[in-house]
Amino acid sequence: MCTNAIEDISERMVKAGRELHKNGLVRGTSGNISARIPGTDTFLIKPSGARMEALEPGELVLVDLQGNKIRGEAQVSLETPIHAAIYRGRKDVQAVVHNHPP
């Protein structure tokens, strides 16, 4: 698998999650972010219960477009099926951000 792409995307997702928190767009463990791994039928997603401001690249969960976990220690997000459906239906979508601003 595209290890360099996964590492790069993981870093960018963590940075985006911290920016969402810093700007008051998420609170606690609410909200979710995911990003497609180019050239594959997989994407990374924030795990269930993770806080955006404390998220680390290694915590992200790699799943396929059916929402099956491929890699990661944490539990997949309950929102994984929604993200997977978006990626299956829209080949042009490269990332999904779902937040709960106060």
N, C-alpha and C positions, 0 to 999 in steps of 0.2 A: 504494500500500500504506500501511498505518497507520504512518507514520514515527514519530509521537510515541509510539505504543504500543510499537513496536520499541525505541526509545531507552529508554523507561522500563523495559521488561522486561529489556533488556540490562544496565542499571545494577543492577537487583535481582538478576539472576543472578550478576554479578560479586561483589556483596556476599555472596551466599549461598555462592559458591565460596570466598571468603576466610574466611568463618566456618567452613566445613567444615575447611579447612586449619588455622586457628587452634585449633580444638577437637580436632585430631589424628584427624580422621575420614578424611582422604586423605593420601597421601604421593606425592611425585613427580608423574608425569602420570596416575596411576591415577584411576579414577572418572570419572563424567560427570554433567552436569546439562543439562536442556533445559526449555524452557517454550513452551507453545502461544501463538500470537498470536491473541487473541480475534477472532472474526468472520471468520477465514480458515482455509484448509487448510494452514497453515504453522506451523513452530516453529523456535526458535533452539536450537542445541546447541553445547556446548564442542567446539572442533576437536581433531582427533587431535594428540597430543603436547603439548598446552598444560597448563601447571601452574596449578592453582586459585589459588594465592597470587599469581601474576603475571598472571592473566587480565585483559584489557582489553575493554571493551564492543565495540569495533570488530573484535575477533578472532572473535566468535561467528559461526557459520555459519547462514544461513537456509535451511531445506529444506522441501520439500513432504511430504505424508503418505505418499508413495511412497519418500521418502528421497533425492530428487533435489536437488542443490544449486541454489539460486536466487540466493544472494548470499553473498559471502565469498571471501577470498583463500586461506584455509587449507583443508587437506584435511578432509573430513567424518570424524567419528569412526567407527571400526569398529562402534560400538554404535548407530549411527543407525537401522539397520533395526529393532532392538528397540524403540527409542523411538517410531519411526513406527508400528509395529504396536500399541503401547499406545494412542497417540492415535487411531488408526483404530478400534480396538475399544471404546474408552471415551471417549465424547464429554465426560464429566464430568471427566476428568483434565486438569489445566491445567499440571502440571509433573511431571518425573520426576527423581529423584536416585538415582544408582547410585554407591556408593562402596566403597572397599576399606580399611576401617580396619585398622590394624596389629594 
